[in-house]
């Protein structure tokens, strides 16, 4: 699945290297196309419990999913 830039997503699983947990909310800020059979990825602006940006990470596309709760509704 390809996500639109600036869409709201959440982590599909924990990312221990960044101390982030499944379900953490994020905004897609860039798409990273990969060559040679490698999985495409995204740059995410990760949000804290107050929906404020606190980190930017790169993740493979398989690590994110559509957000189940719209950030603006929280």
C-alpha positions as CSV (number, residue, x, y, z in Angstrom):
1,X,0.0,0.0,0.0
2,X,1.3,3.4,-0.9
3,X,0.4,6.2,1.6
4,X,-0.1,9.9,0.7
5,X,2.3,12.5,1.9
6,X,1.2,14.1,5.2
7,X,-1.3,11.4,5.9
8,X,-1.8,10.1,9.4
9,X,-0.4,6.6,10.2
10,X,0.5,4.5,13.1
11,X,3.3,2.0,13.8
12,X,2.3,-1.6,13.0
13,X,4.9,-3.0,15.5
14,X,7.4,-1.8,18.1
15,X,10.6,-0.2,17.0
16,X,12.9,-0.8,20.0
17,X,15.9,1.1,18.4
18,X,13.8,4.3,18.8
19,X,11.9,3.3,21.9
20,X,8.6,3.5,20.0
21,X,5.6,1.2,20.5
22,X,3.0,-0.3,18.2
23,X,0.2,2.1,17.7
24,X,2.4,5.3,18.0
25,X,1.0,8.0,15.8
26,X,3.0,9.7,13.0
27,X,2.7,11.9,9.9
28,X,4.3,10.8,6.6
29,X,6.7,13.5,5.5
30,X,8.5,11.8,2.6
31,X,8.5,8.7,0.5
32,X,11.7,6.8,0.0
33,X,11.8,4.7,-3.2
34,X,14.3,1.8,-3.1
35,X,15.9,-0.2,-5.9
36,X,17.1,-3.7,-6.3
37,X,14.2,-5.4,-4.7
38,X,14.5,-3.6,-1.4
39,X,11.4,-2.5,0.3
40,X,10.3,1.2,-0.1
41,X,10.0,3.2,3.0
42,X,8.8,6.5,4.5
43,X,10.1,9.3,6.7
44,X,7.8,9.8,9.6
45,X,7.3,12.7,12.0
46,X,6.5,10.8,15.2
47,X,4.0,12.4,17.6
48,X,4.0,12.3,21.4
49,X,0.9,11.8,23.6
50,X,-0.1,15.4,23.1
51,X,0.2,14.9,19.3
52,X,3.2,17.2,19.1
53,X,6.2,16.2,16.9
54,X,9.1,14.8,18.9
55,X,11.2,12.7,16.4
56,X,11.7,11.9,12.7
57,X,12.5,8.3,11.7
58,X,12.8,6.3,8.5
59,X,10.8,3.0,8.4
60,X,10.0,0.4,5.8
61,X,6.5,0.6,4.4
62,X,5.6,-2.7,6.1
63,X,6.0,-1.1,9.5
64,X,3.1,1.4,9.2
65,X,-0.6,1.2,8.8
66,X,-3.5,3.6,8.4
67,X,-4.2,5.4,11.7
68,X,-7.3,4.0,13.4
69,X,-8.0,7.3,15.1
70,X,-7.7,10.6,13.4
71,X,-5.2,12.8,15.2
72,X,-7.4,15.8,14.9
73,X,-10.2,14.0,16.7
74,X,-8.1,13.1,19.8
